[in-house]
Amino acid sequence: MHLQNEMQQLGFQFSDLLFYKDTGDISPQVYDIFLYSVLSADPNLQQQFYQAHMNGDEGTKQQFHQQYFEYTKEALQNHVNGMLKELDQLQDDVRTKDPNRYPRLPVIMKHNEFVKESFLRVKANLDAM
């Protein structure tokens, strides 16, 4: 998974990393992971953010988020756009399969559509920022 090391370093679980399906909102933990990844270009800054995170210093974390928001947003947009492209490719692949041989294809397609709709909401929110 993309950014799995960052997730582990910050002490997050997969269940912490949420895009909300109805609103397209992004959980704070996702923002933290993407910012932490962006800050890897400057290990000193990354370490400062890490210390603030581990110490529960929300004020310092918020300063980082404000200062590097455009970079975090760009990284998130790249991730979301990549996921949307991958979902389109998966749907194209599923359409080439024989439903008689693979009876669960309708369930898979429905799931992929659900995930894509969620990511489209996230994309709309990010693009509006």
N, C-alpha and C positions, 0 to 999 in steps of 0.2 A: 504494500500500500504506500502511496505517496505520502511523505512526511511522517512515516511511522517512527523514525528515530526521534524526531522533535516531539511527537506525542508522548513517547515514553520518557524522554528527558524532563518534560514538564509534568509528568505524573498523571496524564489523562488516559482514559479508556475510550474505546470506540463509541461507547454509549454517551460520552460527553460531547461528541462531535456531531452537532445537529444542524440541519437545514430544515426549517419548519415548513411542512407541506402546504398549509393553508395560506400562509403569509409570505413565505420566501425569506423570513428572517433567519439570521445566522447566529448561532450561539456564541457567547463571548470566548469560549474555549477555542473555537475555530479561528477567531481573530488572533488569539494569543499564539496559536501554532504557526499561522502564516506570518505574523510579525516576527516571531522567533526565527523562522526560516530566513526571512528578509535580512534580519540582523546578522546572520552568519557571515555576511560580507565584511563585518567588523566584529571580530571575536570579543573585543573589549565591551562594545555596546551590547552584544548578545549576552555576555556574562552579567552585565548590570541589570538587564531585563530579567534574566534568570533569577538573580538574587532577589529582585523586587517580587517576582512571582512566588518564589519559595518562602519569602518572609511575609506574604500577604499584603504587601505595600501597594494598594490599589492606586494611590495617588501617583506614584512613580510610573506604574504601568500605564495609567491613563495619559501621562505626559508622553511616553513612548508612542502610544497609539495615535495621539494627536500629531506628533512630529512626523511619523512615518506612515500616516494613513494612506497617502496616494500609492506608496509602494506595496502596502498590504493589499489595498484594493486591486491593484494590477495583478498581483499574484493570485488573488481569489478569482478574479475574472478569467485569468488564464486556466485555472483549475476547472472552473465551471464550464467554460467553452470547450475544454478538452473532454470533459465528461459528456457533454451534449453530443459532441462528435462521435465519441465511443458508443453512446447509446444508439445513435443513428446507424452506425456500422453493425451493431448487434441486431437491430431490428431488420436490417437488410439481410443479414446472415440467416436469421430465423425464417424469413419469408422464402428462402430457397429450400427449406427442409420440407420433407413429406409429412404432413400432419397424421397420416395413417401410421407411419413408422414412429413418430414422436408425438404421442397423444397429449403431452403436457404443453405443447407449443402455445396454445391460446393463453394459458396461465402465464407463461414466460413473457409473451407479448404484452399482456395486460400489465404485468409488473413493470416492464420496461417503459411503458407509456406513463404509468404512475410516477416513476422516478424522473422521467423526462419532464413531466409537468411541474414537479417540485423544483427541479433545476432551472426551468424556465422562469419560475417565480423569483428564485434567487437571482438569476441573471437580470431580470427587470429591476429588482431593487438595487443591485450593484450599479447598473448602468444609469440609474436615476440619481446616484450619489454625486 
